[in-house]
């Protein structure tokens, strides 16, 4: 393919091109992107205030203040870093915020009022005259760089941008290397320069776009590819960068090569890593590093362990390399980074890191990081010159673009279909390593967030207004994580026997995923252990009985290779300090498997590492601020708010459900009071079995029997306030009544009118249009199906 007017053929994978086009249409329709007219207005405003022509007219202290005064909101540096209002939205064009003012090369120090240059380590104070000279240098380089960009062809190729890079280094040797200089130029020439002002960010997204550059490096060289892609897709360049951020993530992740073969025995540990969804390293003798810290103290502690346990590492350099690799694996590899499990130049699998460091003493590779495998294809590093990247290194941060691009290609090529799991009993043990295992579909969204918190904390609470799907997501996530760990398959792919193992038989408190519900009468004896009456031979006595959590921990201890999940619904409705008791001491991740003595039976009790707790709480009942402080410290929290996305194409009786609910919640926030945000109506009220309501009679019952009673409770029988939320079509404040007669099936038209009365404008929204399109498609499909069935019957 070739970008129109672009003199170098542009190789852009058609799948990526379509992803970007779809994302552009979606975000544009949702109003998330500024219009081209608005962009042009921002560019013109900036040029009229700080363009080369304006800077050329300034000199002396006026130039100094205009360019570098942080004390005024009218300076160039303020506009580039902080300006964010209707006149100019600076963050829209790439952030340069953060760090000290030294990044601008000149600033007036707040404490002394002195103009300062140099570095944070070696600041240099300047007189006003000296500061003016620095400002002049900056101005001249900005003007010189702008002239170069003026001369750059609008359809310049890679060669033109290589020349631009070289000319910038000659004409603007300081400014061209700074983020603020790059942002200045990109605002003046938005069709020629991207707004990734950090070259590492620019390179990261080019790799994600599978764009290979020449050996010439530099932020201006990379701009040519972005300009070509924007031209090809007919998307403004500064909107393309927003789309790539949304597609690939705003913070670049790293790529790590992880060796899979033992150094001494040359044994491959890849099958265990692949099937166990983790990567691991050896150095087993140094023990568990969970309590070490990510600082120089932790690094030195690791070093002190390496030397005595590995006498073969005779030189200081060898010990340093081993220490660095272990430290990188434990702390520098971040959640979200990609790991390339490798044997020499052969990449065996690509995974995304999903968990923090953990230790498993049962294996020769005990130091572990959990991963989600994205590709299990084998391939060779394409760039092996002058040698294999990371050769003979167990943990290595990969940097060569060709190798990283190949990894992204493999992920993109990975088929979406998942091979059915193979039980170990179905194949001889010697053949298991030969099975062609495909990676499972990636977890995403709320499920992925819950997984991340559980791996970090061991327990999480999902909180939010009623009807936001808290219990649904708790159950969905627990059963999915358990299925993947136990059977390497999604829950939907399991057979009935496997599902019974995960969920239990429905008769006893069993299964990998169990659920209980707290209430005011729920106690310690129900959760951990208590005495229960029992009658034998006409005599009643009290016998100790395990509570639900103690029993789950007993079962988890007996099956250490499987995860166990306890879902506690409505966790905030119980007396938490009383229910949990001394359990709060050993819930924390770093205190798991630490023994405590239960006061009732005197038995030793531990919380195994393979136990996780997912709680749910309704913030309409109680804010998380009121929860027990000790509990809050031990749990992670994920807020679930009303989500209109599942409802945006849904329509019932002419009412676009997403837009209607969004409008209703807006009025609740406006009229209910201080805690109104936690009293909104969740989208789950308008859904059934994971799908939006499609029957008007059901919708009407939900409004009458679920939503209206909630609103009455929120308003404390204040019908004036209720009328402001629902309007006079449904509520009569004077008589303090709700017009329940409208919910009769014969009154559907009148009910629709009453429900839409407080929000007539929602019929003009994109959601309403999308819902109407969806309804017409369904009607056409039903009509076609009807004709087909009629024909078959006739035949």
N, C-alpha and C positions, 0 to 999 in steps of 0.2 A: 504494500500500500504506500501511497505517497501523499504527503500533505500538500494541499493546493498552494501553489506559489512557493513551495519549499524546495530548494535546489538539491537537497540530499534525501534519498529515499528513507522513509521513516518506517522502521520495523516495530510495530506495536501489535501485540497479540490480540486478535479479534475478541477474545473472551474478556480481556481487560478493558478494551475499548467499549464493549457493550456494558460492562459493569459501571464504568464511569458515566456513560450516557444515561443509564437507568438511574444512577444515583443523582445525577444532575437534574433530571426530570422530577424525581421524587422530592428533592430538597427545594427545588424551585416552586413546585406546586404547594408545598407546605409552608412557603414563605420564609424559609430559613436562609435564603441567599439574597443579597442586595441585587437590585436590577442593574442592567448595564448603564442606564441613565444615571442612577445614583452613584455608581462607580466613577463615571465621567465627571460628575459634580465634585466628588471628593478629590480626584486628581487635579481638576482645575483650581479648586480652592487652595490646595497645597502649592501648586506651581505659582499661583498669583502671589502667594505670601513668601515662599522661600526658593523660587526658581533661580537659575543662574543669573538671569537678568537682574533680579532684586538683590542678590548677594553682591553682584559686581558694583552696585551703587553705594554699598556701605563700606565704611572704614573706621578705624579708631575704636573708641569704646562703644560706639553704636553697633559696629560689627560684632564686637566681643559679646555684648549683651544679647544681641539678636540670635547669635549662634549658640552660646554656651551658658546662658544664665539659667540655672535650675530654680532660681527664686521667682521666676515669672512664668505664667502659663502661656506666654506668647513667644517663647523662644523655640528655635529649631529642635533642640534636644528634647524639650518637653513634648512637642508635637510628635516626634518620632517614638517616644517611649510611653507617654501617658495620656495624650489627648484622646478623649473618648466621649463625644457628645454629638448632637445633631449636626454640628458644623463639620466634624471630621472624626471618624472612628478609626483610630490608629491600630488597635489590635486586629482589625479586619485584614491588615496587610502584613501580618507576620509580627510576632512579638520579639522585642529586644530587651524586655524588662528583666530585672534581676541583676545581682552583682552590684558593684560599686560604680560611682561616676567616673572612675579611672578609665572605663571602657571608651569614654568620649575623648580621652587624651588631654582634656582641659576642663576644669570646673572650679567653682569658688567654694572653698571649704566652709561648712556651716559654722564650726566652732570658732574659727579665726577670721573668716571673711577674706582670707588670702586666696588668690588664684593659684591653683596647684596642678602640676603635671607629674610625670614619672609613673611609678607603679605603686600598688598598695604596700609592697615591701620597702620601696625606696621613693617616697613622695618627695617632690621638689617644689618649693614655693617660688612663685614668680612675681615680679613687679607688674603693674598694670601694662607698662610698655612691652615687657616681655610676653605677657599674655596676649596682647594685641598681635604681636608678631606670629604667635602660634595660630591664632584665629585666622590670620591672613593666609598662612600656609594651608590650613584646612579649606578655606574658601577657594583658593586657587586650584587645589586638587579636585574639589567638587566641580568647579567650572570646567577644568580640563577633562575630567571623566565624562561629564555631560556632552562635551563636544565629540568624544569618541563614540558615544552611544548614538549621537545624532548621525554620525557617518556610517554606523552599522546598518547594512541592508535589512529591510523589513522581513525578508525571507532568507536571512543568512544561514549558511550551513555550518557544519562542525568546524571547518577551516576558518570561517569568519570569527567564530567565537574563541577559537584558540588564539587568533591574532588579537582579539579584544583583550583576552587575559594578559597577553604579553605587553600590549600597549598600556593597559591599566597599571601594571606593575612599574612601568617606566614613567608614566605621566602622573599617577596618583599612588606613589609607593606606600604611603601610610593609609590613606582613606580607603583604598581598594581592599585592604585586608581587614577592615572593621565591619561589624554587623550594622552599625548605624549608617556608614557610608553606603553599604549595599542597599539598605532600605531607602535611603534618599534617592539613589539612582533608580530603584525599581518603581518608586512613586512617580518619577518623571517619565519613565519609559516602561509602562506596564505591559506593553505588547512584546517587549524584548527581554525583560528580566523577570524571573520568578521572585517570590517573596519568602523563600527559605533562606534566611539571613545567616544561618549556621551551615557551613558546608557539609558537616556530618549529616544533618537532617536532609539536605538536598541529595546527597549520595544514597542515603537510606531509601528514600522514596524512588529514586531511579532504579535501584536494585529491585524493589517491589514491582516496578513497572517493566522489569526485565530489559533495561536499557544498558548496553555495554558501551563504554566510552573508550577513547584512545588513551594512551599512557599519560598524556598531558593532564595534570591536575589543576584544580582551581575552581572557585565558586562561579566564575563567569563562563567557564567552559561548559559547565553543567546546564547553565541557563538555556543554551541552544536547544537541548532536547525537550525541555519543558515548553518552550515557545513552539516547537514543531508539533508536539502533541496537542497543545491548545488550538493551534491552527487547524490541525486535522479534524479534531472533534468539534470545532466551531464553538468553543467555550472560552470565555475570557480567561487569560492566564492566571489572574489572581483568584479566580473561582476554581480553576483546576487544582490549585494547591490546597484549597479548602476540601475539595472532594478527595484528594489523595490522603489528606490527614484523616478524614472520616473513614476512608476505606482501610487504611493501613495502620492507623493509630498515630497520635500526635507526638509520642515519645518513642524514638527509635529503640528497638530491642537489639540485642547482640546475638551473634552466632558462635556457638562453641563446638569444637571437635572434642568428643569424648571417646577415648580408646576402650575397646571391649575385650582385650586380651591381656591376661596376666603376664607381668614382666618376667617372672621366674619360671612358671610352669607352662607358659605359652598357651594356656587353656582359654578358649573363648567363652565368655560369660554373656554373649549376646542373646541366646535363647531365653535365659532367665530375665534379662532386662526387657526384652520384647514382650514376653508373655506376662510379666509382672507390672508393666507400665511404669518403669523407672529406668534411670541411668545410675550407675554406681562406679565407685573407684575402690581400690584396694587399701593398702597401708592399714591393715586390720590391727596390727599390734599397738597402734597409738590410741585405740579406744574411742569412746563416744565423745564427740566434740560439741554436743548440744549446748553446754553451758558456757562455751567460749564466746568471746565478743568480737564484733567486727571492727577491730581497731588494732593498733600496733601491739597492744598487750596480748591480744588473741594470736596475732601472727607470731610473736616471739614465743608464746606458749607452745604453739604447734612446732616451731623449730626445735625447741628443747626436747620434744618427744621424738622427732624424726631421727636425730643423730644417734642416740643410744640404741634404738631399736633396729636401725639399718646401718650397721658398721660398714657395709659395702660402699655407702655414700661417704667416701673418705674426704672429698674436697668440700670446701665451704660453698663453692658454686653449685655443686650437686645438691647439697642440703638446701640451699636457697631456692633452687628450681623446684624441688619436691614440696617445700613449704608453700611456695607461690601457687602451685597447682592445687594443693589441698585447700588453701585459703580461698582461691577462686571458686572451687567447686562448692564449698560450704556457704560462702557469703557474696561473692561477686557475681555469680550467676543469679539473675533475677527471675522472679516469676514472670512468665511471658516471653522470656528469651527462647531461642531455638537451639536445640542441641542436635548435632550430627553424630550419631553413634557410628564409629568407624573402625576399620581394621586396615591399617596402612592408608593407601589412597582410596580404598573402597568404602563408600558410605553405605551402611546397612539399613539405616532408618533415620527419619527426621521427626523430632518430637518437640512439643511446646512444654516448657517447664510449668508445672501447676502447683508445686508445693515447696515448702522450705526444706532445709536440710533435716534428715532423719538418720537414725543409726539402727542397723539390724545385725545383731551379733551372730546370726545363724549362717551367714554366708561369708565367702572369702572376700567379697566386695561389699563391705558393710556400710560404707558411707553412701547415702542414697538421696536422690531427688526424684520425686514423682513426675511423670510426664504424660502427655496425651500424644500418641503417635499420629502424625499427620501423613506420613508416607513410609512404606516399608519396601520401596523399590531399592534394588542395589545399583549403584553407579560409581563411576570413577571421577575423581576430581579432574575437571578439565584443565585447570591451571596447576601444573606440577613443576614449573620452572621457577627457580633453578632446582627446586626439590619439592617433595610432598609437603603441603602446608600442615604444620603440626606434627611432622614426622617424629616418631619416638617420644611423643609428648602425650600424656594421658589426658590432660585438660589444657585446651589451647583456644584462645579467642581468635577466630578466623577473620581475615580482613580482605582477602583477594576477591575483587568484585566478580570475576568469572565463576568462582566456586560458589559464591553466595547466590548469584543469579541462577545457577544450575539448581541449587536447592529450592529456590522459589518456583522454578519451572516444574520440578518434581511434585511439589505440593499442589500446584495448579492442575497438573495432569492427573492427580489422584482421583480415581473414579469414586462417585458418591455412593455406589452400591456397596454393601457390606457383606462379606462372605459369612454364611451361617457358621456359628461356632462349632468346633469339633471337640467333643468330650474326650478327655484323656483315655477313657476306657474303650473308645472306638478305634484307637490306633495303637500299635505296639510302641513301647517307650522309645525304642531306637529310631522310630520314624517321626517322632513329634517335632524334632528340630527341622524336618524337611517340609513341614506343612506350610503352605503359602497363606500366611495370615494377613488379612487386610486390616488397616486401622479402623477403629470405630468412628462413627460420625462425631464431629467436634461438639463438645458442650459449649453452650453460649448463653448469653443473657443472664437471667436470674439464677439458673441452675449453676452456671459457671461461677457466679459470685458466691453462692452458698458453699460450693466446693472449696473455693479459695479460703474462705473464713474458717471452715471446718479443719482444713489442713494446718492453718496457722494457730487457731485457738482450741479446736476440739469441740466447741459448742457455739451455736449461733441462735439469735432470736430474730424472727421476722416480725416486724411491727408496722402498723399503719391503720388507716381508717377501715371500717367494716366493708367487706365485699371486695377487697383488693387481691384475693387469691392466696392469702398467707398459708392456709392449710393445704391448698392444692399444690403450691410450690414445694412445701415441706415434704409431702408424700411423693410427689413426682421426682424430686431430687434424690431422696433417700433410696427409693426403689431403683432408680437408674444407676446411682453410684454402686449400690450393692450388686446389681446385676452385672455391671462391667467388671467388678472385682472378682466375683464368684465364678462367672461363666464367660467372661470376655465377650459379652453380647449386650445389646440393648434390652431393656425389659420387654419391649413388644416382641422381640425375637425369641423369647423363652417359650418352652413348652409348659404344659400345665403343672408338671411335677416340679420343674425349676421355679415357676412362679410361686408355688406353695412353699418352697424352701425360703424364698425371699419374704413373702408376706405372712406365712403361717397358715394353719389349716382353718382358721376362723373359729375354732372351738377352744383352743388353749392359747395361753400367752406365749407364742413361739414365733419363729421366723427371724430373719436378719433385720427386718424393719418392724418395729412395734410402736404402738401409739397409746397414749393415755391422755386424760383431760383433767386439769386441775379445777377445783371448785372450793368454796369456803369450807366444806367439810372434809377435804382431802388432807391427810396427815402424813407424818413421818412413818407411821406403821404401814401405810399403803405404799410408800415409795421405797423405803429401805428395809425395815423389818419391824415386826410388832407381834403382839400376843393375840391369838384368836381362840375363842372358847371352843371346846370339843367335849363331847359326851361319850363316855365309855363305861359300860356296866352300870348305868344309871348315875354315874358320877361325872360332874362337869369339872374340867380343869382347863388351864390356858397353855397353849402350845405355841412356841415361836414359829413365825411364818415369814418367808422372804417376801419383800415388797417387789414391785415391778422392776425397779432399777437394779436392785441387788441380784435378782434372778437373771436379768439381761447380762450383768457383768460376769456372773458365774458361767453362763453359756459362752460369752465371748472369750473368757479365759481358756475354755476347753476347745475353742476353734480359733486359734490365734491367726490363722491364715485367711480369715474372713472378717469383713467389717460388720459391725452391728450399730443400728441407729434406733434411738428412742425419740419419737416425736411427742412433745408435750404441748397439747393444744390448750389455748387460753391460760398460758403459764402465769399471767399476772393476776388471775382470779384466786390463786391459792396463797396461803401464808408461807411465802417462800423460805424465810429463815427457819421456820418450824419444820417444813417439809424436808429441806435439804440437810439441816443439822450440820454435823461435822463433815459431811460430804464436800462442802465448799472448800475444805482444806486441800483436797486431792483432785479436784476437777481440772486445775490448771495443767496445761500441756507438759510443763517441765516437772510436775509432781505426779504424773501418771505412774502406776505400778508401785507407788509408795504406800506402805501398809499403815492402816490405822486400825484401832480396836473399837468395835462397835459396843456401846455401853450395855445394851440389852442382853446380848448372847455372849459377849466377850470374845467373839470370833474376829480373826484378822480379815480385813477387807481391803481390796485394791480396785482401782478403776483402770482397766486395761487400755493400752494404746489404741486398740481397734474398736473402741466405743465412741460414738459421737451423739450429741444431743442437738435436736432442732426444736426450738420453742416458737410458739406463735403468740402474739398478744395484740389485742384490739385497742388502739389508742383512744377510741371513743369512750372506753371504760376507764383507762388509766394511762397517764403519760409515762414514758420510760424514765423521766426525771424522778418519779416517785418509787422506782424499783430500789430494792436493797442494794446499797453501794457495793458490797462484796460480790453480789451476783453480777452487777454491771461490769465489774473489773474482769470477771472470768469469762464472760460471753462476748462474742462479736455481735454486732447489730446491723441488720439490713432493713432499710425502710422500703415498704411497698406502698406506693400511692396509686390513685386511680390512673389507669392506662387506657387511653382512647384508641390505641393502635388496633387492638382486636375488633373494635366496633366501627372503624372508620368507613367500612364499605357496607355496614349493616343498616337495613331500613325496615321498619315495621309500620304498616298503615300510613305511609307517607312521612313518618318521623325518622330522620337520620339519627340513629341511636347514639353514635359517638358525639356528634355536635350537640344533641339534646342533653346528654349527661354532662358534657363539658360546661354548657350554659347553666345547668342546674347547680353544679358545684361552684361556679363563679358567684351565683347569687347566695349560696350558703356561706361562702367566705366573706361576702359583703355584709350579710345581715345577722349571722348567728352570734358572733362575738369573738372574744379573744382566742378561744381554742378551736376556731372554725376550721382551720386547716386539717385537724385530726378528726373532724366530724363530716368530712365529705362522703359522698356515696361512691363505693367502689364499682368498677366495671363488671365484677363477677355477678352482681345482681342481675345484669342483663345478658348473662350467658348461661348455657346449659350444656353439660358434658363437653366443655371446652370450646363451644361454638356459640356465636351470638343468637339471641332469640329471633325466631323467624315467624312466630305465630302471634298475632295481635292480642288474642284472648289471654295468652300466657303473660305477655308484656303488661297488659292491663291489671292482671292479678298481682304481679310483682309490684307495680306502682301502688296499688291499693293496699296490699297486705304486708309489704315489706318496707317500701320507701316512705310512704306517708306516715306510718307509725313512728319510724325513726325521726322524721322531721318534727313531728308533734313532740317527741321527747326532747329533741334539741331545743325547741322553742319554749318548753315549759308552759304549754297551754297559752302562750302569747300569740293569739290569732292575728294580731296586727303584723307581727313579724313574719308569721307563717304566710300571710297574704302577700307580703313583699317578695317572698321566695317563690310562691306558686301562682300568684296573681289572683284576680277576682274570678277567673273562670272556674277555679276549683275551690277557693276559700272565700267565705263571707265573714269578714272580721266583725261586722256589726252583730250578727246572730251567733258568732263563734261556732260555725258549722263548716263541715266539708261536704261538698256536693257528691256524695257517694252514688247518687242515682245515675251519674254519668258513666259509671262502670258497668252498667247493664249492657249486654251485647248489642242491643238495639240502638244504643247511644254512641256507637263508635265514632261517627263523624263529629259529634259534639265533644267527645272526649279528646279527640285529636286536636280540635280547635282550642280547647282549654289548655292542653299541654303545650301547644305552640304559642299561645298568646303572650307569655312573658319573654319569648325569644323568637320573634318572627323572622329576624335576620338570618337564623341558621339555615333557612332554606336556600340562601344565596352562597353558602360556603362550598369549598371544594369537597368537604366530606359529604354534603348532601348530593352533589353532582356524582361523586364516586358511588354512593349508595344507589342512586337511580340507575346508573350504568350497570351495576351489579344486578339489580332487580330485573332489568330488561334482559340481561344475558341469561339469568335463571329462567325467566318466562319463555324465552326463545328455546332454551334447551328442553324445558318441560313440554313445549308444543311439539318439538321435533320428536321427542320420545313418545308422545301420545300418537302422533301420526304413524310412527314405526310400529307401535303395538297394534294399532288399528289395522294396518296392512297385514300383519302376521295373522291376526284373528280372521280377517277376510279371506286370507289364503286357506 
